[in-house]
Structures are given as C-alpha cells and as structure tokens.
Amino acid sequence: MRGITSFGSGKIDPLILIDGMESAANELARLQPDDISAFSVLKDAAASSLYGARGANGVILITTKTGKSGDTRFNVRLENSTSTNTENFRLADNITYMNLANEAALTRNPLAPLPYSQNKIDHTVAGDNPLLYPNNDWIGSLIKKYTNNQRFNLNLTGGGTKAQYYIAATANQDNGVLKTKASITLAIMLN
C-alpha cells in the first residue's frame, strides 16, 4: 500500500470496496469485525491490473456476511476490557508552584513584586480555607485510574431456498479515562 511518503502519490488513500461498492475510510471504520466474511488487500501490479489508476495506491476488498439457507443461527459475543493511561502527567501542587513562581520573579529582578505573598502560601499549606487558598490535584480530579469498556454483538442468520437473512446488532460502551458520563454506540446491519 502506498502512503504519504510514496513518490508521486497524489491521493494517498487506497481504494476501499465493501461488497463491491466503493466506500470511504470512515465507512470501513464503522464496520464491525463480526460482520466481515472475507478481507483482502491488493497492491502494486495486481491492484493496477484489475482497477487501473484507481488501484495505484492499493485496494482493500471486504465482503460482509450474508444469510445462509437453513435453521436460524443465533450468535452472541460479549466483551469487557479495562483501559488505563500508560503514564499521567505529574504536575506541581499549588504550594510548589507558588514558591517557584516567586523564585522565578526574583531571579529575573531582585526588586520585582512577588506574584504570591508569603501569607497566601502559609494559608495554603495550612489548608485554612480551600475556596480562598486551594491546593488542587487536577490530574486526580479529572482522570480516573482505569476504566471498563463493554461491547455486545448479536446476529441472526438463516432462511430458505428463496430468501435468506442476516441481521446483526452491536452496542459499544467505550468509557474514557476522563471523569465524565459514558456514551453508548449502537449499530444495526441488515443484509
């Protein structure tokens, strides 16, 4: 597959064909792995000989599952995963920040006014009034140590000699590590 570093590549995206129809990369991203029957990648001469100039950057061929004659088959997949940051930022607490800001001001100009008074620093250290003298742990307030994600997929397939069906539904709950409300994505495929 040719990429952005390929010499003379005007359009760098490969040709994506889902069930023989040209599709965009975001349509490929929305396709659930459980709904894919076959996946092929053509590149270089093979892609160009079949698809001409449009296949010059490669071709991705995807075939989705279709209904099959026979009794109804019901498939379910449940998945749970845990995510965490590999490393969080380590920020200075408010007391360290105020002392360093004062030190930086005095380093530039020994007669400069201090950004933070010693009184404010002392009250913050003592924890007198958290509204007037806050000492916040922003990373701890904004980011969870870990999060759980759930994925649910079910599909039905079957039919007779004249008509077959394949019905699939997927629900994903992907929670980020930020302390916010979760979102659920639902996708349904009929074929």
C-alpha angles and dihedrals in degrees: 000000000000119000140187091287093056114115113253096002106152099172107028100189119100120236107264118204119185110188089341095306122113110248139181126246092254090057089053090050091054093052111104117231090229090062096054117101099176136004127193135174121205121190142175117353096000092056094043094048092054102034104022120212091346089065095049092105093045135272129250112203118195127180118193125212119271134195120280129207116256141058119341112275119203120198127185130185123186120185134180126186136177122221132191138167114265089222133355125215114265109220127188116254118245095261093053090045093052092048092048092047090053091047092049091051092050091046091057095043123003090206096049119122112254116249091218125036120228087239091060091047092049093050090048091051090049092047090227101157116003091199095054097031107029124183103187129185096212096182091051091046096049107031130057119219090235141347136211123227126195131201126187126187130175132171138181125204133174143094143148135276094284102040134023130183140202117186122178134178129186131188122188127187107191112179120193125217091250113101097250138113118290124247129214124210120203124193128180125191125193120189 
